Amino acid sequence: MTQLSVNVNKLATLRNARGGNNPNVLKACQDIVRYGARGITVHPRPDERHITRADVYQISAWLKEHNSTLPSEETIEFNVEGFPSDEFLVMMKEIRPDQCTLVPDPPDVLTSNAGWHPLEREEFLKPIVQNLKDWGIRSSLFINPYDVFDGELAALERVSPDRIELYTQMYAENFKSEKKDATTEVYRKIAVQVFESGMEINAGHDLDLDNLGYLVKKLPMLKEVSIGHALICEALYLGLERTVKSYLRVLSE
């Protein structure tokens, strides 16, 4: 079954709007895990406008303690997303998350809005991916299927991340239009090519309870979906526990 990793950035945004510690992001992570999610995702940015460095270290410490009591097949994964600056990579080396998803975000971007161009950035990415592997961290690259032109797949293979994360904004944007099937086919073709090259597939960005099931049906090789913004918005109406369990039900079906 495709695993659900919940991105808790939006909870940190809400907390930071008033200062203090309400909502308590760590407590929310603990509840999300208790409700059945198999992963927690964070995306710290240099200005700490939502997830802070302190959050990353705190969540990491709790998950390591929590997982120490569980059999390996039941452990909860920690996925940290971010641009691989020197400061970010030092943090990765120190906390050793289960997965590090590299994104090409400049520091001032509002949200992730582009994927890597492996052909253009190959020499930059190769040593970073190798470092992550040396530290025992699964590597993942944020990739927009619409950017995978001639030579990109070969360059991606040379960079050799463990996984890619499909940037699903275009899929979500076209899901309720006549472009739905054609757009999904673009994602399916790239996913198959990457999967057959030996890399695993994640997906994320603008996935929600309406569009998730169709994507997973068409891309059954998906290992993990990372969902934050839509899930938290839906939780405002449904409640957090019911929302997490609704996503799990979609994935199980």
C-alpha positions as CSV (number, residue, x, y, z in Angstrom):
1,M,0.0,0.0,0.0
2,T,1.2,3.5,-0.7
3,Q,2.2,5.1,2.6
4,L,0.9,8.5,3.9
5,S,3.4,11.0,5.2
6,V,1.7,14.1,6.6
7,N,3.5,17.4,6.1
8,V,3.0,19.5,9.3
9,N,4.3,22.8,7.9
10,K,0.9,24.4,8.0
11,L,0.4,23.6,11.7
12,A,3.7,25.4,12.3
13,T,2.5,28.4,10.2
14,L,-0.6,28.7,12.4
15,R,1.5,28.5,15.6
16,N,3.9,31.1,14.4
17,A,1.1,33.5,13.5
18,R,0.5,34.1,17.2
19,G,3.8,33.0,18.8
20,G,3.8,30.6,21.7
21,N,3.2,26.9,21.1
22,N,-0.4,26.6,20.1
23,P,-1.0,24.4,18.2
24,N,1.8,22.2,19.6
25,V,3.5,20.8,16.5
26,L,5.1,17.9,18.2
27,K,1.8,16.9,19.9
28,A,0.2,17.1,16.5
29,C,2.8,14.8,15.0
30,Q,2.2,12.3,17.8
31,D,-1.5,12.4,17.2
32,I,-1.1,12.0,13.4
33,V,1.0,8.9,14.0
34,R,-1.5,7.6,16.5
35,Y,-4.2,8.1,13.9
36,G,-2.3,5.8,11.5
37,A,0.0,7.9,9.3
38,R,3.3,6.1,8.6
39,G,5.4,9.2,8.1
40,I,5.9,12.9,9.1
41,T,7.2,15.4,6.6
42,V,8.7,18.8,7.3
43,H,10.2,21.4,5.0
44,P,12.3,23.9,7.1
45,R,13.2,27.1,5.3
46,P,16.0,29.5,6.2
47,D,13.6,32.2,7.5
48,E,11.9,29.7,9.8
49,R,8.5,31.1,8.7
50,H,6.8,27.8,9.6
51,I,8.9,24.7,10.6
52,T,12.0,25.8,12.6
53,R,15.3,24.1,13.1
54,A,14.2,23.4,16.7
55,D,11.1,21.7,15.4
56,V,13.2,19.4,13.1
57,Y,15.5,18.3,16.0
58,Q,12.5,17.9,18.4
59,I,10.5,15.8,16.0
60,S,13.5,13.7,15.0
61,A,14.3,13.0,18.6
62,W,10.8,11.9,19.4
63,L,10.5,9.7,16.3
64,K,13.8,7.9,17.1
65,E,12.6,7.2,20.7
66,H,9.1,6.2,19.4
67,N,10.6,3.9,16.8
68,S,12.9,2.2,19.2
69,T,10.0,0.4,20.8
70,L,8.6,-0.9,17.5
71,P,9.4,-3.7,15.1
72,S,11.2,-2.4,12.0
73,E,8.1,-3.0,9.8
74,E,6.0,-0.7,12.0
75,T,8.4,2.3,12.4
76,I,7.4,5.8,11.4
77,E,9.5,7.6,8.8
78,F,10.8,11.1,9.0
79,N,11.1,12.9,5.7
80,V,12.9,16.3,5.6
81,E,12.5,18.4,2.5
82,G,14.7,21.3,1.6
83,F,17.2,23.0,-0.7
84,P,20.7,21.4,0.0
85,S,22.5,24.4,1.4
86,D,25.5,23.8,3.5
87,E,23.5,24.6,6.6
88,F,20.7,22.2,5.6
89,L,23.2,19.4,4.9
90,V,24.8,19.8,8.3
91,M,21.4,19.4,9.9
92,M,20.8,16.2,7.8
93,K,24.1,14.7,8.9
94,E,23.3,15.4,12.5
95,I,19.7,14.1,12.7
96,R,19.9,11.4,10.0
97,P,16.2,11.3,8.9
98,D,14.9,8.3,7.1
99,Q,14.5,10.3,3.9
100,C,15.8,13.6,2.6
101,T,13.8,15.1,-0.3
102,L,15.9,17.7,-2.2
103,V,14.0,20.6,-3.7
104,P,15.4,23.4,-5.9
105,D,13.7,26.2,-3.9
106,P,15.3,29.6,-3.7
107,P,15.2,30.9,-0.1
108,D,12.3,33.4,-0.7
109,V,9.9,31.1,-2.6
110,L,6.4,30.8,-1.0
111,T,6.1,27.1,-1.7
112,S,7.8,24.4,-3.8
113,N,7.0,25.3,-7.4
114,A,9.5,23.6,-9.6
115,G,11.4,20.3,-10.0
116,W,15.1,19.7,-10.6
117,H,16.6,19.6,-14.0
118,P,19.0,16.7,-13.5
119,L,20.9,17.3,-16.8
120,E,21.6,20.9,-15.8
121,R,22.4,20.3,-12.2
122,E,24.0,16.8,-12.4
123,E,27.4,17.8,-11.1
124,F,25.8,19.8,-8.2
125,L,23.5,16.9,-7.1
126,K,25.7,13.9,-7.5
127,P,28.0,14.5,-4.5
128,I,25.1,15.6,-2.3
129,V,23.1,12.4,-3.1
130,Q,26.3,10.4,-2.4
131,N,26.7,12.1,1.0
132,L,23.1,11.3,1.9
133,K,23.7,7.7,1.1
134,D,27.0,7.7,3.1
135,W,25.0,9.0,6.1
136,G,22.4,6.2,5.7
137,I,19.7,8.6,4.5
138,R,17.4,7.7,1.6
139,S,17.6,10.4,-1.0
140,S,14.7,11.7,-3.1
141,L,14.7,14.4,-5.8
142,F,11.7,16.6,-6.5
143,I,10.9,16.2,-10.2
144,N,8.4,17.8,-12.5
145,P,7.4,15.2,-15.2
146,Y,6.9,18.1,-17.7
147,D,10.6,19.0,-17.3
148,V,11.9,15.5,-18.2
149,F,13.2,16.2,-21.7
150,D,15.8,14.4,-23.8
151,G,18.8,13.5,-21.7
152,E,17.1,14.2,-18.3
153,L,16.3,10.6,-17.5
154,A,19.9,9.5,-18.3
155,A,21.3,12.3,-16.1
156,L,18.9,11.3,-13.3
157,E,20.2,7.8,-13.5
158,R,23.7,9.1,-13.1
159,V,22.8,11.2,-10.1
160,S,21.2,8.0,-8.8
161,P,18.9,9.1,-6.0
162,D,17.0,6.3,-4.2
163,R,13.7,7.9,-5.1
164,I,12.1,10.8,-6.9
165,E,9.1,12.7,-5.8
166,L,6.7,13.6,-8.6
167,Y,5.6,17.3,-8.3
168,T,1.9,16.8,-8.7
169,Q,0.7,20.4,-9.0
170,M,-0.2,20.1,-12.7
171,Y,-2.0,16.8,-12.1
172,A,-4.1,18.5,-9.4
173,E,-4.7,21.6,-11.5
174,N,-6.0,19.5,-14.4
175,F,-7.8,16.8,-12.4
176,K,-11.3,18.3,-12.8
177,S,-10.9,19.3,-16.5
178,E,-10.8,17.6,-19.9
179,K,-7.0,17.4,-19.5
180,K,-7.2,14.9,-16.7
181,D,-6.4,11.7,-18.6
182,A,-3.7,13.3,-20.8
183,T,-2.0,14.8,-17.7
184,T,-2.2,11.6,-15.7
185,E,-0.6,9.8,-18.7
186,V,2.4,12.2,-18.6
187,Y,2.9,11.2,-14.9
188,R,2.4,7.5,-15.5
189,K,4.9,7.4,-18.4
190,I,7.7,9.1,-16.4
191,A,6.9,7.0,-13.3
192,V,7.2,3.8,-15.3
193,Q,10.5,4.9,-16.9
194,V,12.0,5.9,-13.6
195,F,10.8,2.8,-11.8
196,E,12.2,0.6,-14.5
197,S,15.5,2.4,-14.1
198,G,15.6,1.2,-10.5
199,M,14.4,4.2,-8.6
200,E,11.3,4.3,-6.4
201,I,8.5,6.9,-6.7
202,N,6.9,9.3,-4.3
203,A,4.5,12.0,-5.1
204,G,3.3,15.3,-3.5
205,H,1.9,18.8,-3.9
206,D,-1.8,19.7,-4.0
207,L,-3.0,16.1,-3.6
208,D,-6.3,15.9,-1.7
209,L,-9.1,13.5,-0.9
210,D,-10.7,14.1,-4.3
211,N,-7.7,13.5,-6.6
212,L,-5.5,11.1,-4.6
213,G,-7.3,7.8,-5.3
214,Y,-7.2,8.2,-9.1
215,L,-3.4,8.9,-9.1
216,V,-2.6,5.9,-7.0
217,K,-4.8,3.7,-9.2
218,K,-2.9,4.9,-12.3
219,L,0.5,4.8,-10.5
220,P,0.4,1.7,-8.3
221,M,4.1,1.8,-7.8
222,L,3.9,4.9,-5.6
223,K,5.7,4.2,-2.4
224,E,4.6,7.3,-0.5
225,V,2.5,10.5,-0.8
226,S,3.4,13.6,1.2
227,I,0.3,15.7,1.9
228,G,0.1,18.8,4.0
229,H,-1.8,21.9,2.9
230,A,-5.0,20.1,1.6
231,L,-5.0,17.7,4.6
232,I,-4.9,20.5,7.1
233,C,-7.5,22.5,5.2
234,E,-9.8,19.5,5.2
235,A,-9.2,18.9,8.9
236,L,-10.7,22.3,9.6
237,Y,-14.1,20.8,8.6
238,L,-13.6,17.1,9.3
239,G,-11.3,17.1,12.2
240,L,-7.7,15.9,12.1
241,E,-8.3,12.3,13.1
242,R,-11.1,11.8,10.7
243,T,-9.1,13.4,7.9
244,V,-6.0,11.3,8.4
245,K,-8.1,8.2,8.5
246,S,-10.0,9.2,5.3
247,Y,-6.7,9.5,3.5
248,L,-5.6,6.1,4.7
249,R,-8.9,4.6,3.5
250,V,-8.4,6.1,0.1
251,L,-4.9,4.6,-0.1
252,S,-6.0,1.2,1.1
253,E,-8.8,1.0,-1.5
